[in-house]
Amino acid sequence: MEQEKKHPSVQAEIIEQTIVYDKWVTLIRVKIRALMRWNGSIGTPYQIERHIHHHGSGTCVLPIDPIRNRLLLVRQLRAPLIWAKDPNPYLVQPAAGLIDEGETPQEAILREGREELGYALRKLLPLSPCYASPGFSTEMIYPYLAEYSGSDRVQSGGGILAENEDIEVLEITTNALTELFDNNEIRDAKLLILYLAALKFYPECFGQDYSEIKQM
């Protein structure tokens, strides 16, 4: 499905905006003027105030070894999960990161593959870009499937120590990931998307033998 083109009859505009915070992320308070289109009296003007979180776009990848039916994930501490009092703030997810200025999404995910996973990924398969949380964030996620093998290992992975990244690299079987899905234990939306895409593009790698499942 092609990305939606701008609707020819958009009747909404930002009439006021204030930068509330501007460091690693930018938080903007906006006032929007628009016309009712689907609710109440159609065409009635109204105004709303919202906060927008902006920090650029990101990318993520699920690398698969189609010979050994294994894949690479990461586990790392997530600050919002601590704030939300999640009993397990160490999230299992695909390797991911922001796209640096001047980088393409493909260049970014190849860099993240080396930094976080320690592998030179190949046969990248781009999936449809999607908004991470459009109710408040501008972030667009560029998801990829990729392939790897043991011979593609180029470094230890684990992230950049100078940036206090503390990432555990997980190599698990494809069936172990299916077990996590079946048990409703996947807690990261990016991983859900990539798992379902992997079922479509690598169906031969996902069987029903769960003998090698690792406890997450």
ZABA-570349 format. One record per residue (C-alpha): residue number from 0; z, x, y. Coordinates in Angstrom, 1 decimal. Layout:
// ZABA-570349
{pos->NUM c3->Z c1->X c2->Y}
...
// end
This chain:
// ZABA-570349
{pos->0 c3->0.0 c1->0.0 c2->0.0}
{pos->1 c3->-1.0 c1->1.4 c2->3.4}
{pos->2 c3->1.6 c1->1.9 c2->6.1}
{pos->3 c3->1.9 c1->-1.1 c2->8.3}
{pos->4 c3->-0.1 c1->-0.9 c2->11.5}
{pos->5 c3->1.4 c1->-2.0 c2->14.8}
{pos->6 c3->1.4 c1->-5.7 c2->15.0}
{pos->7 c3->-1.0 c1->-6.9 c2->17.7}
{pos->8 c3->1.4 c1->-9.5 c2->19.1}
{pos->9 c3->4.7 c1->-7.5 c2->19.3}
{pos->10 c3->6.7 c1->-9.1 c2->22.0}
{pos->11 c3->9.7 c1->-6.8 c2->22.4}
{pos->12 c3->10.6 c1->-4.0 c2->24.7}
{pos->13 c3->13.4 c1->-1.7 c2->25.5}
{pos->14 c3->14.6 c1->-2.5 c2->29.1}
{pos->15 c3->17.6 c1->-0.2 c2->29.2}
{pos->16 c3->18.8 c1->2.9 c2->27.3}
{pos->17 c3->21.7 c1->5.3 c2->27.5}
{pos->18 c3->22.3 c1->8.4 c2->25.5}
{pos->19 c3->25.9 c1->8.1 c2->24.2}
{pos->20 c3->26.0 c1->11.4 c2->22.2}
{pos->21 c3->23.5 c1->14.2 c2->21.9}
{pos->22 c3->24.3 c1->17.2 c2->19.6}
{pos->23 c3->23.3 c1->17.4 c2->15.9}
{pos->24 c3->22.3 c1->13.8 c2->16.1}
{pos->25 c3->21.4 c1->11.6 c2->19.1}
{pos->26 c3->23.1 c1->8.3 c2->19.5}
{pos->27 c3->21.3 c1->5.9 c2->22.0}
{pos->28 c3->22.5 c1->2.5 c2->23.2}
{pos->29 c3->19.6 c1->0.3 c2->24.0}
{pos->30 c3->19.1 c1->-3.2 c2->25.4}
{pos->31 c3->16.0 c1->-5.0 c2->24.1}
{pos->32 c3->14.2 c1->-8.0 c2->25.5}
{pos->33 c3->12.1 c1->-10.0 c2->23.1}
{pos->34 c3->10.8 c1->-13.5 c2->22.3}
{pos->35 c3->12.0 c1->-15.6 c2->19.3}
{pos->36 c3->9.3 c1->-15.7 c2->16.6}
{pos->37 c3->10.9 c1->-17.2 c2->13.5}
{pos->38 c3->14.2 c1->-18.8 c2->14.4}
{pos->39 c3->15.3 c1->-21.5 c2->16.9}
{pos->40 c3->12.9 c1->-22.4 c2->19.6}
{pos->41 c3->9.8 c1->-20.2 c2->19.1}
{pos->42 c3->8.9 c1->-18.2 c2->22.2}
{pos->43 c3->12.4 c1->-18.4 c2->23.7}
{pos->44 c3->13.3 c1->-15.1 c2->25.4}
{pos->45 c3->16.5 c1->-13.3 c2->24.4}
{pos->46 c3->18.2 c1->-10.0 c2->24.8}
{pos->47 c3->20.2 c1->-7.8 c2->22.3}
{pos->48 c3->22.1 c1->-4.6 c2->22.5}
{pos->49 c3->21.9 c1->-2.1 c2->19.7}
{pos->50 c3->22.8 c1->1.5 c2->18.9}
{pos->51 c3->20.1 c1->3.8 c2->17.5}
{pos->52 c3->20.9 c1->6.9 c2->15.5}
{pos->53 c3->18.2 c1->9.6 c2->15.8}
{pos->54 c3->18.0 c1->13.0 c2->14.1}
{pos->55 c3->14.4 c1->13.3 c2->12.9}
{pos->56 c3->12.9 c1->12.7 c2->9.6}
{pos->57 c3->13.7 c1->14.1 c2->6.1}
{pos->58 c3->12.3 c1->14.7 c2->2.7}
{pos->59 c3->13.5 c1->14.6 c2->-0.9}
{pos->60 c3->12.2 c1->15.6 c2->-4.3}
{pos->61 c3->12.8 c1->15.0 c2->-8.0}
{pos->62 c3->11.4 c1->18.0 c2->-10.0}
{pos->63 c3->10.5 c1->17.3 c2->-13.6}
{pos->64 c3->9.9 c1->19.8 c2->-16.5}
{pos->65 c3->7.4 c1->17.7 c2->-18.5}
{pos->66 c3->7.6 c1->20.1 c2->-21.5}
{pos->67 c3->11.3 c1->20.0 c2->-22.0}
{pos->68 c3->11.9 c1->16.5 c2->-20.5}
{pos->69 c3->14.5 c1->17.8 c2->-18.0}
{pos->70 c3->14.9 c1->17.4 c2->-14.3}
{pos->71 c3->16.8 c1->19.0 c2->-11.4}
{pos->72 c3->19.4 c1->17.2 c2->-9.2}
{pos->73 c3->22.1 c1->18.4 c2->-6.9}
{pos->74 c3->25.7 c1->17.5 c2->-6.3}
{pos->75 c3->27.5 c1->18.0 c2->-3.0}
{pos->76 c3->30.3 c1->16.8 c2->-0.8}
{pos->77 c3->29.4 c1->14.0 c2->1.6}
{pos->78 c3->31.6 c1->13.6 c2->4.7}
{pos->79 c3->30.8 c1->9.8 c2->5.2}
{pos->80 c3->32.0 c1->9.1 c2->1.7}
{pos->81 c3->35.3 c1->10.8 c2->2.5}
{pos->82 c3->35.6 c1->8.6 c2->5.7}
{pos->83 c3->34.8 c1->5.5 c2->3.6}
{pos->84 c3->37.6 c1->6.5 c2->1.2}
{pos->85 c3->35.1 c1->6.7 c2->-1.7}
{pos->86 c3->37.1 c1->8.0 c2->-4.7}
{pos->87 c3->34.3 c1->10.4 c2->-5.5}
{pos->88 c3->32.7 c1->11.9 c2->-2.4}
{pos->89 c3->30.7 c1->14.4 c2->-4.4}
{pos->90 c3->27.4 c1->12.7 c2->-4.6}
{pos->91 c3->24.7 c1->13.3 c2->-7.3}
{pos->92 c3->21.3 c1->13.1 c2->-5.5}
{pos->93 c3->17.9 c1->14.7 c2->-5.3}
{pos->94 c3->17.4 c1->17.9 c2->-3.3}
{pos->95 c3->16.7 c1->16.8 c2->0.3}
{pos->96 c3->16.8 c1->17.9 c2->3.8}
{pos->97 c3->15.6 c1->17.4 c2->7.4}
{pos->98 c3->12.1 c1->18.5 c2->8.4}
{pos->99 c3->12.3 c1->21.3 c2->10.9}
{pos->100 c3->10.3 c1->21.3 c2->14.1}
{pos->101 c3->6.8 c1->22.5 c2->13.3}
{pos->102 c3->7.1 c1->21.8 c2->9.6}
{pos->103 c3->5.1 c1->19.4 c2->7.5}
{pos->104 c3->7.0 c1->17.3 c2->4.9}
{pos->105 c3->5.4 c1->19.3 c2->2.1}
{pos->106 c3->6.5 c1->22.6 c2->3.7}
{pos->107 c3->10.0 c1->21.3 c2->4.2}
{pos->108 c3->10.4 c1->20.2 c2->0.5}
{pos->109 c3->9.1 c1->23.5 c2->-0.8}
{pos->110 c3->11.7 c1->25.2 c2->1.4}
{pos->111 c3->14.4 c1->22.9 c2->0.2}
{pos->112 c3->13.4 c1->23.5 c2->-3.4}
{pos->113 c3->14.0 c1->27.2 c2->-3.0}
{pos->114 c3->17.2 c1->26.9 c2->-0.9}
{pos->115 c3->19.0 c1->24.1 c2->-2.8}
{pos->116 c3->17.5 c1->24.4 c2->-6.3}
{pos->117 c3->16.3 c1->28.0 c2->-6.5}
{pos->118 c3->12.9 c1->27.0 c2->-7.8}
{pos->119 c3->9.3 c1->27.3 c2->-6.5}
{pos->120 c3->8.2 c1->23.8 c2->-7.1}
{pos->121 c3->4.6 c1->22.9 c2->-7.9}
{pos->122 c3->2.3 c1->19.9 c2->-8.5}
{pos->123 c3->3.9 c1->18.0 c2->-5.6}
{pos->124 c3->3.2 c1->14.2 c2->-5.7}
{pos->125 c3->3.8 c1->12.5 c2->-2.4}
{pos->126 c3->5.1 c1->8.9 c2->-2.5}
{pos->127 c3->5.1 c1->6.4 c2->0.3}
{pos->128 c3->7.2 c1->7.4 c2->3.3}
{pos->129 c3->10.0 c1->4.9 c2->4.0}
{pos->130 c3->12.7 c1->4.3 c2->6.5}
{pos->131 c3->16.2 c1->5.3 c2->5.3}
{pos->132 c3->18.2 c1->2.6 c2->7.1}
{pos->133 c3->16.0 c1->0.9 c2->9.8}
{pos->134 c3->18.8 c1->-1.3 c2->11.0}
{pos->135 c3->20.2 c1->1.6 c2->13.1}
{pos->136 c3->18.3 c1->4.8 c2->12.2}
{pos->137 c3->14.8 c1->6.2 c2->13.1}
{pos->138 c3->14.8 c1->8.5 c2->10.0}
{pos->139 c3->11.7 c1->8.4 c2->7.9}
{pos->140 c3->12.1 c1->9.8 c2->4.4}
{pos->141 c3->9.1 c1->11.5 c2->2.7}
{pos->142 c3->9.8 c1->11.4 c2->-1.1}
{pos->143 c3->8.1 c1->13.7 c2->-3.7}
{pos->144 c3->7.9 c1->14.1 c2->-7.4}
{pos->145 c3->7.2 c1->17.7 c2->-8.5}
{pos->146 c3->7.0 c1->19.9 c2->-11.6}
{pos->147 c3->8.9 c1->23.0 c2->-12.5}
{pos->148 c3->9.7 c1->25.2 c2->-15.5}
{pos->149 c3->12.2 c1->28.0 c2->-16.2}
{pos->150 c3->9.6 c1->30.6 c2->-15.1}
{pos->151 c3->9.6 c1->29.1 c2->-11.6}
{pos->152 c3->13.1 c1->30.2 c2->-10.9}
{pos->153 c3->13.1 c1->32.4 c2->-7.8}
{pos->154 c3->16.7 c1->32.5 c2->-6.6}
{pos->155 c3->20.1 c1->31.1 c2->-7.4}
{pos->156 c3->19.9 c1->28.0 c2->-5.2}
{pos->157 c3->23.1 c1->26.3 c2->-4.0}
{pos->158 c3->22.1 c1->26.0 c2->-0.3}
{pos->159 c3->22.5 c1->28.4 c2->2.6}
{pos->160 c3->26.0 c1->29.9 c2->2.7}
{pos->161 c3->25.8 c1->30.7 c2->6.4}
{pos->162 c3->25.5 c1->26.9 c2->7.0}
{pos->163 c3->28.5 c1->26.2 c2->4.7}
{pos->164 c3->26.3 c1->24.5 c2->2.2}
{pos->165 c3->28.1 c1->24.2 c2->-1.1}
{pos->166 c3->25.6 c1->22.7 c2->-3.6}
{pos->167 c3->25.8 c1->22.4 c2->-7.4}
{pos->168 c3->22.5 c1->22.5 c2->-9.1}
{pos->169 c3->22.3 c1->20.1 c2->-12.1}
{pos->170 c3->19.7 c1->20.3 c2->-14.8}
{pos->171 c3->19.9 c1->17.3 c2->-17.0}
{pos->172 c3->17.6 c1->15.5 c2->-19.5}
{pos->173 c3->15.4 c1->12.6 c2->-18.3}
{pos->174 c3->17.3 c1->10.4 c2->-20.7}
{pos->175 c3->20.6 c1->11.3 c2->-19.1}
{pos->176 c3->19.2 c1->10.0 c2->-15.8}
{pos->177 c3->18.1 c1->6.8 c2->-17.5}
{pos->178 c3->21.6 c1->6.4 c2->-18.8}
{pos->179 c3->23.0 c1->6.7 c2->-15.3}
{pos->180 c3->20.5 c1->4.0 c2->-14.2}
{pos->181 c3->21.3 c1->1.7 c2->-17.0}
{pos->182 c3->25.1 c1->2.0 c2->-16.3}
{pos->183 c3->24.6 c1->1.4 c2->-12.5}
{pos->184 c3->25.9 c1->4.9 c2->-11.8}
{pos->185 c3->23.2 c1->6.1 c2->-9.4}
{pos->186 c3->24.8 c1->5.9 c2->-6.0}
{pos->187 c3->22.0 c1->7.5 c2->-3.9}
{pos->188 c3->19.1 c1->5.3 c2->-2.8}
{pos->189 c3->16.7 c1->8.3 c2->-2.8}
{pos->190 c3->17.4 c1->9.0 c2->-6.4}
{pos->191 c3->16.8 c1->5.3 c2->-7.3}
{pos->192 c3->13.4 c1->5.4 c2->-5.7}
{pos->193 c3->12.4 c1->8.7 c2->-7.3}
{pos->194 c3->13.7 c1->7.7 c2->-10.7}
{pos->195 c3->11.6 c1->4.5 c2->-10.7}
{pos->196 c3->8.6 c1->6.5 c2->-9.5}
{pos->197 c3->9.1 c1->9.1 c2->-12.3}
{pos->198 c3->9.0 c1->6.2 c2->-14.8}
{pos->199 c3->5.6 c1->5.3 c2->-13.5}
{pos->200 c3->4.0 c1->8.7 c2->-13.3}
{pos->201 c3->5.8 c1->10.5 c2->-16.1}
{pos->202 c3->6.5 c1->7.7 c2->-18.7}
{pos->203 c3->6.1 c1->10.2 c2->-21.6}
{pos->204 c3->9.1 c1->12.1 c2->-20.4}
{pos->205 c3->11.5 c1->9.1 c2->-20.6}
{pos->206 c3->12.5 c1->8.1 c2->-24.2}
{pos->207 c3->15.5 c1->6.4 c2->-25.6}
{pos->208 c3->17.4 c1->9.3 c2->-27.2}
{pos->209 c3->20.6 c1->9.8 c2->-25.2}
{pos->210 c3->22.1 c1->12.5 c2->-27.4}
{pos->211 c3->22.1 c1->15.1 c2->-24.6}
{pos->212 c3->23.7 c1->13.0 c2->-21.8}
{pos->213 c3->25.9 c1->15.0 c2->-19.5}
{pos->214 c3->29.0 c1->13.3 c2->-17.9}
{pos->215 c3->28.4 c1->13.0 c2->-14.2}
// end
